[in-house]
Amino acid sequence: MALLETHEIEVFYGDFQAVFGIDVSVEEGETVAIIGANGAGKSSFLNALAGITPSKPDAITLDGKPVGGTPAYEMVKKGIALVPEGRKLYPSLTVEENLLIGADGKTVDRGWNLDEIYRLFPILKERAKQMSTTLSGGQQQQVSIGRALMANPKVLLCDEISLGLAPTIVKDVYAAVKEIQARGTTVLLVEQDLSAALGAADRVYCFMEGRVTLTGRPDELTKDQIQHAYFGMSDA
Ligand SMILES: Nc1ncnc2c1ncn2[C@@H]1O[C@H](COP(=O)(O)OP(=O)(O)OP(=O)(O)O)[C@@H](O)[C@H]1O
C-alpha cells in the first residue's frame, strides 16, 4: 500500500472542472513530481491534497485511510504539509517567527525542528531575526520550505518552488529537496521547470488538461514522449 494515493480525484471550481479522475500514488520515501503546462491542473490537484480545494473523502488516502475533504489546518495535522506557490510568508513576521508558525501543525516528531531547519538552510540562522521580506527570493523559498517541514509532515507538498528564481538558486533549492528526501521525508512536487523536476524525482506524472498523460521514471521517458504528454504534440 502506498503512503499517499488519489483515487479518481476530481476538482471543480463551481461548474468548471479542472481535474478529471486522476490516480496518483506516492510510496513512503519517494520523491514524485507532477509536470505539465500552465493550466494543466497541477496546483488544483496539489491544493486538493492540502485540503485547500474540496474533494470526496475516498478520493485521497493517507496510509490507506480516507482523508479527502479534510480542511487544510487538519490536513497538516494528519501529515500533509504544503509549500504553497508564491511562498506566502507572513510579511510582518521575522524568519524565525515564520518557521515557528509551521510547528503549529506538528502532531508527531519526525526529527524536524529549528536546529534541523538551520542545518539544512544555514543562512536562515544568520537571518533569523530579520523580517522575512528583507530576504532574497531563494532565501524566502527556504523559509517557506522550512515552515512546512516544521509541521513534521509524512508528505511534503511543494508547489512550483523554482518559480521566479535564477537557475543557480533553483539548483540549490533542489539540492535541499534531495537532502529532505535523504532524511526520510516523502516529497510530492509540482514543477514547470522540467530539468529540475526530472533531476529530483524518482517518478513523474505528466498532466494535461486535468488528466494524466504520461507516467514513469525520468530515465525511462524520452524527450518526445514528454513533449507529447505536455503539449499533445510530437516532433514526428
Ligand atoms: N480558483 C479558481 N477558480 C476557477 N478556476 C480556476 C481556479 N484556479 C484554477 N482554475 C482553473 O483550473 C485550471 C487548472 O489550473 P491550475 O492552476 O490547477 O493549473 P496548473 O497546472 O497548476 O497551472 P499553473 O502552473 O499556471 O498554476 C485552469 O483552467 C485554471 O484557469
The ligand as a Gaussian input file, in Angstrom:
#p B3LYP/6-31G(d) Opt

LIG

0 1
 N       -9.840000      29.483000      -8.133000
 C      -10.143000      29.124000      -9.383000
 N      -11.352000      29.387000      -9.907000
 C      -11.668000      29.000000     -11.165000
 N      -10.845000      28.341000     -11.994000
 C       -9.615000      28.059000     -11.527000
 C       -9.200000      28.422000     -10.200000
 N       -7.926000      28.001000     -10.029000
 C       -7.567000      27.398000     -11.187000
 N       -8.578000      27.432000     -12.076000
 C       -8.569000      26.866000     -13.429000
 O       -8.307000      25.477000     -13.319000
 C       -7.453000      25.048000     -14.369000
 C       -6.216000      24.404000     -13.783000
 O       -5.459000      25.405000     -13.094000
 P       -4.206000      25.065000     -12.174000
 O       -3.747000      26.344000     -11.556000
 O       -4.553000      23.944000     -11.300000
 O       -3.163000      24.591000     -13.263000
 P       -1.601000      24.454000     -13.125000
 O       -1.237000      23.256000     -13.910000
 O       -1.209000      24.489000     -11.708000
 O       -1.099000      25.738000     -13.868000
 P       -0.152000      26.913000     -13.327000
 O        1.215000      26.377000     -13.481000
 O       -0.483000      28.026000     -14.255000
 O       -0.539000      27.195000     -11.901000
 C       -7.151000      26.280000     -15.230000
 O       -8.035000      26.295000     -16.326000
 C       -7.453000      27.428000     -14.284000
 O       -7.854000      28.581000     -15.003000

